Amino acid sequence: MTSQPSKTPTILAPAGDLHSFLAAIAAGADAIYCGLKIFSARMEAGNFSIEELARLTQLAHSKGVEVYVAFNSIIKESEIDKARRILDKLARHTDVDALIIQDTAMVPLAEQAGFKGKLHLSTLGNCTHPAGLEAAQNTGFSRVVLPREFSFDDIRTMAAAAPGTMDLEVFIHGALCYSVSGRCYWSSWFGGKSALRGRCVQPCRRLYEQNGKKARYFSCMDLSADVLAKVLKEIPNISTWKIEGRKKSPHYVYYTVMAYKLLRDAPDQKKQALSFLAYALGRQGSHYNLLGHRVSNPLDHTSDTGSGLFLGRIKNPENPYFISREALMPGDLLRIGYEEETFHQIQKVTRAVPKKGKYFLAAAKGKRISKGTAVFMIDRRGPELETKLSQLNAQLNEIPKVKIKPSSHSASHQKAADKIKLPGQTGTYRKKKQPGIHEMDVFRKTPPNLKTNNDKGFWISANSYGIKVFARAWLWLDPVIFPEEEKICQNYIKSALKKGIKNFVLNSPWQISLFDNPKKLNIWAGPFCNITNSIAVEMLKSKGFSGAIVSPELDSDTLLSLPGCSVLPLGAVCRANWPVAVSRIAAPDLNIGKGFKSPMGEIAWTSKFNATYHTFPNWYLDLSSKTGDLKQAGFVMLVNMFENIPKGIRMKPRPGTWNWHLKLL
């Protein structure tokens, strides 16, 4: 482990469309990250075609700005060829500097496509503990994007552990998810729109009811490092400050980049920088966990947490108007209400209005706006920014258009093992005889009077890593291990090994780094590793895993296709109290262990386990009726996960097949 000298961090700006990309250049960003129109973790942004990206990258490079492509969606088995062809076109027709990746299958796919840039591990990839950094580097990543949940102490610990030439990227500004990245299934659970595939419908932003009180218990304020940037600047190995916001406006991108350039380069101009941030049209800001000794809980808010600059509230539903807290300019874009409200709408300002002036909204047919509804400004095209965008757009138009040729890679889909060779792999894989079918029951603690012959699994973090188990037990590692937990977890593992335990389930691929000789043990990847394709399984095999429990959010077609093309034995979650969210925080006014109700009347509750909060719906993930299909497909491990149901919570009888009958979006 080496510590590189502290150097000036680069500012990485988001771009969800052409104007935001140009705004990032205009503001002086050092690098820009953006997504394609497919396989991006922000599919609701405009995103870019390869033709557009090729020209924009040329423009950015002419200004000394790097370009990263966020290819950070999980990939289904049926999409491997499509991903390969897109990577081939990207490698041949653009000169982007890096790919931001969640799914490890992308590593060999990018290499096969001839991609020459760097590979960055997305925060969705969930590398959250120091030893995991070396495992990430050995997989091919030159950079890891750290979780937004980290404190400065966590960041320092990770920076001190960064191996070789690896550098780290940290978020400094933008929207916060309630869940730890890569650990949110809420949107997918209620309709198949997966956050891990960029389709999140943000159920955490909605109103929920508990004990008769309706509140946005899970809707976070934004992260804003602002004045703490000077502390962050002194931490070595932090190469990049990242601004979140690929769905945000050019105005947001421009003023946020301008603000952090001042905070980085001219801290004496702090007042000007903070005024830029106030003008950037984001949510109210929070330092979140950055100051570990003085946590600023982003759920502890009394204001609205809608994005944009809050302007006022609707006064008269019959002829709706509001009194604006800010002067309005023609062309300003307003958002009225929240997305879940039937009258939610976007309107453009048509006339100038002074501060504290009245602005009447245009009539929207069939949409009666409630009194007190919040109004936000979400975009503004001021003359300074418009001039710069116009100039850059003129320069872009001078760059010849790129003609994209079809990929030379075949579209036929064969077994991934026949196409991809991993480091150290020789010859063709010959599938071993399938082992017998096992069932495993997983608990927080040893249940009383359990009469079953199934294998037993236990979360080792139970009782503060003090759970007592027997030699044949399977020990499960948590979906998230934070830096301060790593040594405790590692010591428990060493103690378990001395007692003869050999069966482990890891819930992040990088947890393999906690074992000295993993290939001598029976180590499986758990369901929180989000395994959705056979190439990712091959990557696990190359790291010493013995098997994998695939992602339970998969549709039936993908789920049943995996055993036939996998180089490891596979397991599936058959029945479970499955968490829709795993978070590091909880709202101070949410009663832990008590039920709360969604806008549609569904019941859920939140439990705390060590450093994380898990939110469970009151019906099971239940594929019990599909066990015959799973066994016939070749699954050899069927897993049942049990949680302690709080008093007062009644589990509802529902089919619970999640995305089995859907097409995971």
Secondary structure as a PSIPRED ss2 file (coil, helix, strand):
# PSIPRED VFORMAT (PSIPRED V4.0)

   1 M C   1.000  0.000  0.000
   2 T C   1.000  0.000  0.000
   3 S C   1.000  0.000  0.000
   4 Q C   1.000  0.000  0.000
   5 P C   1.000  0.000  0.000
   6 S C   1.000  0.000  0.000
   7 K C   1.000  0.000  0.000
   8 T C   1.000  0.000  0.000
   9 P C   1.000  0.000  0.000
  10 T E   0.000  0.000  1.000
  11 I E   0.000  0.000  1.000
  12 L E   0.000  0.000  1.000
  13 A E   0.000  0.000  1.000
  14 P E   0.000  0.000  1.000
  15 A C   1.000  0.000  0.000
  16 G C   1.000  0.000  0.000
  17 D C   1.000  0.000  0.000
  18 L H   0.000  1.000  0.000
  19 H H   0.000  1.000  0.000
  20 S H   0.000  1.000  0.000
  21 F H   0.000  1.000  0.000
  22 L H   0.000  1.000  0.000
  23 A H   0.000  1.000  0.000
  24 A H   0.000  1.000  0.000
  25 I H   0.000  1.000  0.000
  26 A H   0.000  1.000  0.000
  27 A H   0.000  1.000  0.000
  28 G C   1.000  0.000  0.000
  29 A C   1.000  0.000  0.000
  30 D C   1.000  0.000  0.000
  31 A E   0.000  0.000  1.000
  32 I E   0.000  0.000  1.000
  33 Y E   0.000  0.000  1.000
  34 C E   0.000  0.000  1.000
  35 G C   1.000  0.000  0.000
  36 L E   0.000  0.000  1.000
  37 K C   1.000  0.000  0.000
  38 I C   1.000  0.000  0.000
  39 F C   1.000  0.000  0.000
  40 S C   1.000  0.000  0.000
  41 A C   1.000  0.000  0.000
  42 R C   1.000  0.000  0.000
  43 M C   1.000  0.000  0.000
  44 E C   1.000  0.000  0.000
  45 A C   1.000  0.000  0.000
  46 G C   1.000  0.000  0.000
  47 N C   1.000  0.000  0.000
  48 F E   0.000  0.000  1.000
  49 S C   1.000  0.000  0.000
  50 I H   0.000  1.000  0.000
  51 E H   0.000  1.000  0.000
  52 E H   0.000  1.000  0.000
  53 L H   0.000  1.000  0.000
  54 A H   0.000  1.000  0.000
  55 R H   0.000  1.000  0.000
  56 L H   0.000  1.000  0.000
  57 T H   0.000  1.000  0.000
  58 Q H   0.000  1.000  0.000
  59 L H   0.000  1.000  0.000
  60 A H   0.000  1.000  0.000
  61 H H   0.000  1.000  0.000
  62 S H   0.000  1.000  0.000
  63 K C   1.000  0.000  0.000
  64 G C   1.000  0.000  0.000
  65 V C   1.000  0.000  0.000
  66 E E   0.000  0.000  1.000
  67 V E   0.000  0.000  1.000
  68 Y E   0.000  0.000  1.000
  69 V E   0.000  0.000  1.000
  70 A E   0.000  0.000  1.000
  71 F E   0.000  0.000  1.000
  72 N C   1.000  0.000  0.000
  73 S C   1.000  0.000  0.000
  74 I C   1.000  0.000  0.000
  75 I C   1.000  0.000  0.000
  76 K C   1.000  0.000  0.000
  77 E H   0.000  1.000  0.000
  78 S H   0.000  1.000  0.000
  79 E H   0.000  1.000  0.000
  80 I H   0.000  1.000  0.000
  81 D H   0.000  1.000  0.000
  82 K H   0.000  1.000  0.000
  83 A H   0.000  1.000  0.000
  84 R H   0.000  1.000  0.000
  85 R H   0.000  1.000  0.000
  86 I H   0.000  1.000  0.000
  87 L H   0.000  1.000  0.000
  88 D H   0.000  1.000  0.000
  89 K H   0.000  1.000  0.000
  90 L H   0.000  1.000  0.000
  91 A H   0.000  1.000  0.000
  92 R H   0.000  1.000  0.000
  93 H H   0.000  1.000  0.000
  94 T C   1.000  0.000  0.000
  95 D C   1.000  0.000  0.000
  96 V C   1.000  0.000  0.000
  97 D C   1.000  0.000  0.000
  98 A E   0.000  0.000  1.000
  99 L E   0.000  0.000  1.000
 100 I E   0.000  0.000  1.000
 101 I E   0.000  0.000  1.000
 102 Q C   1.000  0.000  0.000
 103 D C   1.000  0.000  0.000
 104 T C   1.000  0.000  0.000
 105 A C   1.000  0.000  0.000
 106 M H   0.000  1.000  0.000
 107 V H   0.000  1.000  0.000
 108 P H   0.000  1.000  0.000
 109 L H   0.000  1.000  0.000
 110 A H   0.000  1.000  0.000
 111 E H   0.000  1.000  0.000
 112 Q H   0.000  1.000  0.000
 113 A H   0.000  1.000  0.000
 114 G C   1.000  0.000  0.000
 115 F C   1.000  0.000  0.000
 116 K C   1.000  0.000  0.000
 117 G C   1.000  0.000  0.000
 118 K E   0.000  0.000  1.000
 119 L E   0.000  0.000  1.000
 120 H E   0.000  0.000  1.000
 121 L E   0.000  0.000  1.000
 122 S C   1.000  0.000  0.000
 123 T H   0.000  1.000  0.000
 124 L H   0.000  1.000  0.000
 125 G H   0.000  1.000  0.000
 126 N C   1.000  0.000  0.000
 127 C C   1.000  0.000  0.000
 128 T C   1.000  0.000  0.000
 129 H C   1.000  0.000  0.000
 130 P C   1.000  0.000  0.000
 131 A C   1.000  0.000  0.000
 132 G H   0.000  1.000  0.000
 133 L H   0.000  1.000  0.000
 134 E H   0.000  1.000  0.000
 135 A H   0.000  1.000  0.000
 136 A H   0.000  1.000  0.000
 137 Q H   0.000  1.000  0.000
 138 N H   0.000  1.000  0.000
 139 T H   0.000  1.000  0.000
 140 G C   1.000  0.000  0.000
 141 F C   1.000  0.000  0.000
 142 S C   1.000  0.000  0.000
 143 R E   0.000  0.000  1.000
 144 V E   0.000  0.000  1.000
 145 V E   0.000  0.000  1.000
 146 L C   1.000  0.000  0.000
 147 P C   1.000  0.000  0.000
 148 R C   1.000  0.000  0.000
 149 E C   1.000  0.000  0.000
 150 F C   1.000  0.000  0.000
 151 S C   1.000  0.000  0.000
 152 F H   0.000  1.000  0.000
 153 D H   0.000  1.000  0.000
 154 D H   0.000  1.000  0.000
 155 I H   0.000  1.000  0.000
 156 R H   0.000  1.000  0.000
 157 T H   0.000  1.000  0.000
 158 M H   0.000  1.000  0.000
 159 A H   0.000  1.000  0.000
 160 A H   0.000  1.000  0.000
 161 A H   0.000  1.000  0.000
 162 A C   1.000  0.000  0.000
 163 P C   1.000  0.000  0.000
 164 G C   1.000  0.000  0.000
 165 T C   1.000  0.000  0.000
 166 M C   1.000  0.000  0.000
 167 D E   0.000  0.000  1.000
 168 L E   0.000  0.000  1.000
 169 E E   0.000  0.000  1.000
 170 V E   0.000  0.000  1.000
 171 F E   0.000  0.000  1.000
 172 I E   0.000  0.000  1.000
 173 H E   0.000  0.000  1.000
 174 G E   0.000  0.000  1.000
 175 A C   1.000  0.000  0.000
 176 L C   1.000  0.000  0.000
 177 C C   1.000  0.000  0.000
 178 Y C   1.000  0.000  0.000
 179 S C   1.000  0.000  0.000
 180 V C   1.000  0.000  0.000
 181 S C   1.000  0.000  0.000
 182 G C   1.000  0.000  0.000
 183 R C   1.000  0.000  0.000
 184 C E   0.000  0.000  1.000
 185 Y C   1.000  0.000  0.000
 186 W H   0.000  1.000  0.000
 187 S H   0.000  1.000  0.000
 188 S H   0.000  1.000  0.000
 189 W H   0.000  1.000  0.000
 190 F C   1.000  0.000  0.000
 191 G C   1.000  0.000  0.000
 192 G C   1.000  0.000  0.000
 193 K C   1.000  0.000  0.000
 194 S C   1.000  0.000  0.000
 195 A H   0.000  1.000  0.000
 196 L H   0.000  1.000  0.000
 197 R H   0.000  1.000  0.000
 198 G C   1.000  0.000  0.000
 199 R C   1.000  0.000  0.000
 200 C C   1.000  0.000  0.000
 201 V C   1.000  0.000  0.000
 202 Q C   1.000  0.000  0.000
 203 P H   0.000  1.000  0.000
 204 C H   0.000  1.000  0.000
 205 R H   0.000  1.000  0.000
 206 R C   1.000  0.000  0.000
 207 L C   1.000  0.000  0.000
 208 Y E   0.000  0.000  1.000
 209 E E   0.000  0.000  1.000
 210 Q E   0.000  0.000  1.000
 211 N C   1.000  0.000  0.000
 212 G C   1.000  0.000  0.000
 213 K E   0.000  0.000  1.000
 214 K E   0.000  0.000  1.000
 215 A E   0.000  0.000  1.000
 216 R C   1.000  0.000  0.000
 217 Y C   1.000  0.000  0.000
 218 F C   1.000  0.000  0.000
 219 S C   1.000  0.000  0.000
 220 C C   1.000  0.000  0.000
 221 M C   1.000  0.000  0.000
 222 D E   0.000  0.000  1.000
 223 L E   0.000  0.000  1.000
 224 S E   0.000  0.000  1.000
 225 A C   1.000  0.000  0.000
 226 D H   0.000  1.000  0.000
 227 V H   0.000  1.000  0.000
 228 L H   0.000  1.000  0.000
 229 A H   0.000  1.000  0.000
 230 K H   0.000  1.000  0.000
 231 V H   0.000  1.000  0.000
 232 L H   0.000  1.000  0.000
 233 K C   1.000  0.000  0.000
 234 E C   1.000  0.000  0.000
 235 I C   1.000  0.000  0.000
 236 P C   1.000  0.000  0.000
 237 N C   1.000  0.000  0.000
 238 I E   0.000  0.000  1.000
 239 S E   0.000  0.000  1.000
 240 T E   0.000  0.000  1.000
 241 W E   0.000  0.000  1.000
 242 K E   0.000  0.000  1.000
 243 I E   0.000  0.000  1.000
 244 E C   1.000  0.000  0.000
 245 G C   1.000  0.000  0.000
 246 R C   1.000  0.000  0.000
 247 K C   1.000  0.000  0.000
 248 K C   1.000  0.000  0.000
 249 S C   1.000  0.000  0.000
 250 P H   0.000  1.000  0.000
 251 H H   0.000  1.000  0.000
 252 Y H   0.000  1.000  0.000
 253 V H   0.000  1.000  0.000
 254 Y H   0.000  1.000  0.000
 255 Y H   0.000  1.000  0.000
 256 T H   0.000  1.000  0.000
 257 V H   0.000  1.000  0.000
 258 M H   0.000  1.000  0.000
 259 A H   0.000  1.000  0.000
 260 Y H   0.000  1.000  0.000
 261 K H   0.000  1.000  0.000
 262 L H   0.000  1.000  0.000
 263 L H   0.000  1.000  0.000
 264 R H   0.000  1.000  0.000
 265 D H   0.000  1.000  0.000
 266 A C   1.000  0.000  0.000
 267 P H   0.000  1.000  0.000
 268 D H   0.000  1.000  0.000
 269 Q H   0.000  1.000  0.000
 270 K H   0.000  1.000  0.000
 271 K H   0.000  1.000  0.000
 272 Q H   0.000  1.000  0.000
 273 A H   0.000  1.000  0.000
 274 L H   0.000  1.000  0.000
 275 S H   0.000  1.000  0.000
 276 F H   0.000  1.000  0.000
 277 L H   0.000  1.000  0.000
 278 A H   0.000  1.000  0.000
 279 Y C   1.000  0.000  0.000
 280 A C   1.000  0.000  0.000
 281 L C   1.000  0.000  0.000
 282 G C   1.000  0.000  0.000
 283 R C   1.000  0.000  0.000
 284 Q C   1.000  0.000  0.000
 285 G E   0.000  0.000  1.000
 286 S E   0.000  0.000  1.000
 287 H C   1.000  0.000  0.000
 288 Y E   0.000  0.000  1.000
 289 N C   1.000  0.000  0.000
 290 L C   1.000  0.000  0.000
 291 L C   1.000  0.000  0.000
 292 G C   1.000  0.000  0.000
 293 H C   1.000  0.000  0.000
 294 R C   1.000  0.000  0.000
 295 V C   1.000  0.000  0.000
 296 S E   0.000  0.000  1.000
 297 N C   1.000  0.000  0.000
 298 P C   1.000  0.000  0.000
 299 L C   1.000  0.000  0.000
 300 D C   1.000  0.000  0.000
 301 H C   1.000  0.000  0.000
 302 T C   1.000  0.000  0.000
 303 S C   1.000  0.000  0.000
 304 D C   1.000  0.000  0.000
 305 T C   1.000  0.000  0.000
 306 G C   1.000  0.000  0.000
 307 S C   1.000  0.000  0.000
 308 G C   1.000  0.000  0.000
 309 L E   0.000  0.000  1.000
 310 F E   0.000  0.000  1.000
 311 L E   0.000  0.000  1.000
 312 G E   0.000  0.000  1.000
 313 R E   0.000  0.000  1.000
 314 I C   1.000  0.000  0.000
 315 K C   1.000  0.000  0.000
 316 N C   1.000  0.000  0.000
 317 P C   1.000  0.000  0.000
 318 E C   1.000  0.000  0.000
 319 N C   1.000  0.000  0.000
 320 P C   1.000  0.000  0.000
 321 Y E   0.000  0.000  1.000
 322 F E   0.000  0.000  1.000
 323 I E   0.000  0.000  1.000
 324 S C   1.000  0.000  0.000
 325 R C   1.000  0.000  0.000
 326 E C   1.000  0.000  0.000
 327 A C   1.000  0.000  0.000
 328 L E   0.000  0.000  1.000
 329 M C   1.000  0.000  0.000
 330 P C   1.000  0.000  0.000
 331 G C   1.000  0.000  0.000
 332 D C   1.000  0.000  0.000
 333 L E   0.000  0.000  1.000
 334 L E   0.000  0.000  1.000
 335 R E   0.000  0.000  1.000
 336 I E   0.000  0.000  1.000
 337 G C   1.000  0.000  0.000
 338 Y C   1.000  0.000  0.000
 339 E C   1.000  0.000  0.000
 340 E C   1.000  0.000  0.000
 341 E C   1.000  0.000  0.000
 342 T C   1.000  0.000  0.000
 343 F C   1.000  0.000  0.000
 344 H C   1.000  0.000  0.000
 345 Q E   0.000  0.000  1.000
 346 I E   0.000  0.000  1.000
 347 Q E   0.000  0.000  1.000
 348 K E   0.000  0.000  1.000
 349 V C   1.000  0.000  0.000
 350 T C   1.000  0.000  0.000
 351 R C   1.000  0.000  0.000
 352 A C   1.000  0.000  0.000
 353 V E   0.000  0.000  1.000
 354 P C   1.000  0.000  0.000
 355 K C   1.000  0.000  0.000
 356 K C   1.000  0.000  0.000
 357 G C   1.000  0.000  0.000
 358 K E   0.000  0.000  1.000
 359 Y E   0.000  0.000  1.000
 360 F E   0.000  0.000  1.000
 361 L C   1.000  0.000  0.000
 362 A C   1.000  0.000  0.000
 363 A C   1.000  0.000  0.000
 364 A C   1.000  0.000  0.000
 365 K C   1.000  0.000  0.000
 366 G C   1.000  0.000  0.000
 367 K C   1.000  0.000  0.000
 368 R C   1.000  0.000  0.000
 369 I C   1.000  0.000  0.000
 370 S C   1.000  0.000  0.000
 371 K C   1.000  0.000  0.000
 372 G C   1.000  0.000  0.000
 373 T C   1.000  0.000  0.000
 374 A E   0.000  0.000  1.000
 375 V E   0.000  0.000  1.000
 376 F E   0.000  0.000  1.000
 377 M E   0.000  0.000  1.000
 378 I E   0.000  0.000  1.000
 379 D E   0.000  0.000  1.000
 380 R C   1.000  0.000  0.000
 381 R C   1.000  0.000  0.000
 382 G C   1.000  0.000  0.000
 383 P H   0.000  1.000  0.000
 384 E H   0.000  1.000  0.000
 385 L H   0.000  1.000  0.000
 386 E H   0.000  1.000  0.000
 387 T H   0.000  1.000  0.000
 388 K H   0.000  1.000  0.000
 389 L H   0.000  1.000  0.000
 390 S H   0.000  1.000  0.000
 391 Q H   0.000  1.000  0.000
 392 L H   0.000  1.000  0.000
 393 N H   0.000  1.000  0.000
 394 A H   0.000  1.000  0.000
 395 Q H   0.000  1.000  0.000
 396 L H   0.000  1.000  0.000
 397 N H   0.000  1.000  0.000
 398 E C   1.000  0.000  0.000
 399 I C   1.000  0.000  0.000
 400 P C   1.000  0.000  0.000
 401 K C   1.000  0.000  0.000
 402 V C   1.000  0.000  0.000
 403 K C   1.000  0.000  0.000
 404 I C   1.000  0.000  0.000
 405 K C   1.000  0.000  0.000
 406 P C   1.000  0.000  0.000
 407 S C   1.000  0.000  0.000
 408 S C   1.000  0.000  0.000
 409 H C   1.000  0.000  0.000
 410 S C   1.000  0.000  0.000
 411 A C   1.000  0.000  0.000
 412 S C   1.000  0.000  0.000
 413 H C   1.000  0.000  0.000
 414 Q C   1.000  0.000  0.000
 415 K C   1.000  0.000  0.000
 416 A H   0.000  1.000  0.000
 417 A H   0.000  1.000  0.000
 418 D H   0.000  1.000  0.000
 419 K H   0.000  1.000  0.000
 420 I C   1.000  0.000  0.000
 421 K C   1.000  0.000  0.000
 422 L C   1.000  0.000  0.000
 423 P C   1.000  0.000  0.000
 424 G C   1.000  0.000  0.000
 425 Q C   1.000  0.000  0.000
 426 T C   1.000  0.000  0.000
 427 G C   1.000  0.000  0.000
 428 T C   1.000  0.000  0.000
 429 Y C   1.000  0.000  0.000
 430 R C   1.000  0.000  0.000
 431 K C   1.000  0.000  0.000
 432 K C   1.000  0.000  0.000
 433 K C   1.000  0.000  0.000
 434 Q C   1.000  0.000  0.000
 435 P C   1.000  0.000  0.000
 436 G C   1.000  0.000  0.000
 437 I C   1.000  0.000  0.000
 438 H E   0.000  0.000  1.000
 439 E E   0.000  0.000  1.000
 440 M E   0.000  0.000  1.000
 441 D E   0.000  0.000  1.000
 442 V E   0.000  0.000  1.000
 443 F E   0.000  0.000  1.000
 444 R C   1.000  0.000  0.000
 445 K C   1.000  0.000  0.000
 446 T C   1.000  0.000  0.000
 447 P C   1.000  0.000  0.000
 448 P C   1.000  0.000  0.000
 449 N C   1.000  0.000  0.000
 450 L C   1.000  0.000  0.000
 451 K C   1.000  0.000  0.000
 452 T C   1.000  0.000  0.000
 453 N C   1.000  0.000  0.000
 454 N C   1.000  0.000  0.000
 455 D E   0.000  0.000  1.000
 456 K E   0.000  0.000  1.000
 457 G E   0.000  0.000  1.000
 458 F E   0.000  0.000  1.000
 459 W E   0.000  0.000  1.000
 460 I C   1.000  0.000  0.000
 461 S C   1.000  0.000  0.000
 462 A H   0.000  1.000  0.000
 463 N H   0.000  1.000  0.000
 464 S H   0.000  1.000  0.000
 465 Y H   0.000  1.000  0.000
 466 G C   1.000  0.000  0.000
 467 I C   1.000  0.000  0.000
 468 K C   1.000  0.000  0.000
 469 V C   1.000  0.000  0.000
 470 F C   1.000  0.000  0.000
 471 A C   1.000  0.000  0.000
 472 R C   1.000  0.000  0.000
 473 A C   1.000  0.000  0.000
 474 W E   0.000  0.000  1.000
 475 L E   0.000  0.000  1.000
 476 W E   0.000  0.000  1.000
 477 L C   1.000  0.000  0.000
 478 D C   1.000  0.000  0.000
 479 P C   1.000  0.000  0.000
 480 V C   1.000  0.000  0.000
 481 I C   1.000  0.000  0.000
 482 F C   1.000  0.000  0.000
 483 P H   0.000  1.000  0.000
 484 E H   0.000  1.000  0.000
 485 E H   0.000  1.000  0.000
 486 E H   0.000  1.000  0.000
 487 K H   0.000  1.000  0.000
 488 I H   0.000  1.000  0.000
 489 C H   0.000  1.000  0.000
 490 Q H   0.000  1.000  0.000
 491 N H   0.000  1.000  0.000
 492 Y H   0.000  1.000  0.000
 493 I H   0.000  1.000  0.000
 494 K H   0.000  1.000  0.000
 495 S H   0.000  1.000  0.000
 496 A H   0.000  1.000  0.000
 497 L H   0.000  1.000  0.000
 498 K H   0.000  1.000  0.000
 499 K C   1.000  0.000  0.000
 500 G C   1.000  0.000  0.000
 501 I C   1.000  0.000  0.000
 502 K C   1.000  0.000  0.000
 503 N E   0.000  0.000  1.000
 504 F E   0.000  0.000  1.000
 505 V E   0.000  0.000  1.000
 506 L E   0.000  0.000  1.000
 507 N C   1.000  0.000  0.000
 508 S C   1.000  0.000  0.000
 509 P H   0.000  1.000  0.000
 510 W H   0.000  1.000  0.000
 511 Q H   0.000  1.000  0.000
 512 I H   0.000  1.000  0.000
 513 S H   0.000  1.000  0.000
 514 L H   0.000  1.000  0.000
 515 F C   1.000  0.000  0.000
 516 D C   1.000  0.000  0.000
 517 N C   1.000  0.000  0.000
 518 P H   0.000  1.000  0.000
 519 K H   0.000  1.000  0.000
 520 K H   0.000  1.000  0.000
 521 L C   1.000  0.000  0.000
 522 N E   0.000  0.000  1.000
 523 I E   0.000  0.000  1.000
 524 W E   0.000  0.000  1.000
 525 A E   0.000  0.000  1.000
 526 G C   1.000  0.000  0.000
 527 P H   0.000  1.000  0.000
 528 F H   0.000  1.000  0.000
 529 C H   0.000  1.000  0.000
 530 N C   1.000  0.000  0.000
 531 I C   1.000  0.000  0.000
 532 T C   1.000  0.000  0.000
 533 N C   1.000  0.000  0.000
 534 S H   0.000  1.000  0.000
 535 I H   0.000  1.000  0.000
 536 A H   0.000  1.000  0.000
 537 V H   0.000  1.000  0.000
 538 E H   0.000  1.000  0.000
 539 M H   0.000  1.000  0.000
 540 L H   0.000  1.000  0.000
 541 K H   0.000  1.000  0.000
 542 S H   0.000  1.000  0.000
 543 K H   0.000  1.000  0.000
 544 G C   1.000  0.000  0.000
 545 F C   1.000  0.000  0.000
 546 S C   1.000  0.000  0.000
 547 G E   0.000  0.000  1.000
 548 A E   0.000  0.000  1.000
 549 I E   0.000  0.000  1.000
 550 V C   1.000  0.000  0.000
 551 S C   1.000  0.000  0.000
 552 P C   1.000  0.000  0.000
 553 E C   1.000  0.000  0.000
 554 L C   1.000  0.000  0.000
 555 D C   1.000  0.000  0.000
 556 S H   0.000  1.000  0.000
 557 D H   0.000  1.000  0.000
 558 T H   0.000  1.000  0.000
 559 L H   0.000  1.000  0.000
 560 L H   0.000  1.000  0.000
 561 S H   0.000  1.000  0.000
 562 L C   1.000  0.000  0.000
 563 P H   0.000  1.000  0.000
 564 G H   0.000  1.000  0.000
 565 C H   0.000  1.000  0.000
 566 S C   1.000  0.000  0.000
 567 V C   1.000  0.000  0.000
 568 L C   1.000  0.000  0.000
 569 P C   1.000  0.000  0.000
 570 L E   0.000  0.000  1.000
 571 G E   0.000  0.000  1.000
 572 A E   0.000  0.000  1.000
 573 V E   0.000  0.000  1.000
 574 C E   0.000  0.000  1.000
 575 R E   0.000  0.000  1.000
 576 A E   0.000  0.000  1.000
 577 N C   1.000  0.000  0.000
 578 W C   1.000  0.000  0.000
 579 P C   1.000  0.000  0.000
 580 V C   1.000  0.000  0.000
 581 A E   0.000  0.000  1.000
 582 V E   0.000  0.000  1.000
 583 S E   0.000  0.000  1.000
 584 R C   1.000  0.000  0.000
 585 I C   1.000  0.000  0.000
 586 A C   1.000  0.000  0.000
 587 A C   1.000  0.000  0.000
 588 P C   1.000  0.000  0.000
 589 D C   1.000  0.000  0.000
 590 L C   1.000  0.000  0.000
 591 N C   1.000  0.000  0.000
 592 I C   1.000  0.000  0.000
 593 G C   1.000  0.000  0.000
 594 K C   1.000  0.000  0.000
 595 G C   1.000  0.000  0.000
 596 F E   0.000  0.000  1.000
 597 K E   0.000  0.000  1.000
 598 S C   1.000  0.000  0.000
 599 P C   1.000  0.000  0.000
 600 M C   1.000  0.000  0.000
 601 G C   1.000  0.000  0.000
 602 E C   1.000  0.000  0.000
 603 I E   0.000  0.000  1.000
 604 A E   0.000  0.000  1.000
 605 W E   0.000  0.000  1.000
 606 T E   0.000  0.000  1.000
 607 S E   0.000  0.000  1.000
 608 K E   0.000  0.000  1.000
 609 F E   0.000  0.000  1.000
 610 N C   1.000  0.000  0.000
 611 A C   1.000  0.000  0.000
 612 T E   0.000  0.000  1.000
 613 Y E   0.000  0.000  1.000
 614 H E   0.000  0.000  1.000
 615 T E   0.000  0.000  1.000
 616 F E   0.000  0.000  1.000
 617 P E   0.000  0.000  1.000
 618 N C   1.000  0.000  0.000
 619 W C   1.000  0.000  0.000
 620 Y C   1.000  0.000  0.000
 621 L E   0.000  0.000  1.000
 622 D E   0.000  0.000  1.000
 623 L C   1.000  0.000  0.000
 624 S H   0.000  1.000  0.000
 625 S H   0.000  1.000  0.000
 626 K H   0.000  1.000  0.000
 627 T H   0.000  1.000  0.000
 628 G H   0.000  1.000  0.000
 629 D H   0.000  1.000  0.000
 630 L H   0.000  1.000  0.000
 631 K H   0.000  1.000  0.000
 632 Q H   0.000  1.000  0.000
 633 A H   0.000  1.000  0.000
 634 G C   1.000  0.000  0.000
 635 F C   1.000  0.000  0.000
 636 V C   1.000  0.000  0.000
 637 M E   0.000  0.000  1.000
 638 L E   0.000  0.000  1.000
 639 V E   0.000  0.000  1.000
 640 N E   0.000  0.000  1.000
 641 M E   0.000  0.000  1.000
 642 F C   1.000  0.000  0.000
 643 E C   1.000  0.000  0.000
 644 N C   1.000  0.000  0.000
 645 I C   1.000  0.000  0.000
 646 P C   1.000  0.000  0.000
 647 K C   1.000  0.000  0.000
 648 G C   1.000  0.000  0.000
 649 I C   1.000  0.000  0.000
 650 R C   1.000  0.000  0.000
 651 M C   1.000  0.000  0.000
 652 K C   1.000  0.000  0.000
 653 P C   1.000  0.000  0.000
 654 R C   1.000  0.000  0.000
 655 P C   1.000  0.000  0.000
 656 G C   1.000  0.000  0.000
 657 T C   1.000  0.000  0.000
 658 W C   1.000  0.000  0.000
 659 N C   1.000  0.000  0.000
 660 W C   1.000  0.000  0.000
 661 H C   1.000  0.000  0.000
 662 L C   1.000  0.000  0.000
 663 K C   1.000  0.000  0.000
 664 L C   1.000  0.000  0.000
 665 L C   1.000  0.000  0.000
